[in-house]
Amino acid sequence: MPKVTYIEPSGNQVEIDVPVGWSVMQSAMSNGVEGIEAECGGSCACATCHCYVESHADVVPAAGETELSMLGNVVAERKPNSRLCCQIKMTPELEGLVVRFPDAQS
């Protein structure tokens, strides 16, 4: 399984094996990663799984129209590498992906 490194708001790094096909959000929630709320459960309707993609920017598929719209609702600073991790589906090419969660989600 490909690994993802999650960086919590505290700076703590958590490395998790993520099943192919799962979203980066599903794995974070299933493993108790701090800094994510995911209130809508992954339906791209709340912006509380905001993350900063720290690696693999050239491999992560581009955000769709709905995600781009929802990114306008994030509480923390929106940056060029801001994404909703419910919209990033794990693939073998994303092995080693690093995402950082902001200090606040809501």
C-alpha positions, 0 to 999 in steps of 0.5 A: 500500500502507498504511504502518506505522511500527514503533518498535524497542526502541532508538527507531529508527522504520522505515516500511514499505509493508505489503500488504493482507492481510499481518499486521503481524508478517509485514511486520516479519519480512520487513523485518528490524525489530528487537525481534520474534521471532515464534517460532511464525510467526504462529499465535498460540501464542508471544507473541513478537510482542508490540507496543504499538499507538500509533495507530489503536486505534479502527480495529484490530479487537479481540483475540480470545479466543486472543490475549487468552489468549496476552497473559497470557504476554508477557515485557514489561509488558502494557498496555491497548494490548498486542497480538500483531502476528500477529493484526493484518491490514493493511487500507487503514483502518490506513494510518499505523498505529504499533506499538512493540516492547517491550525484550524478547520472551522 
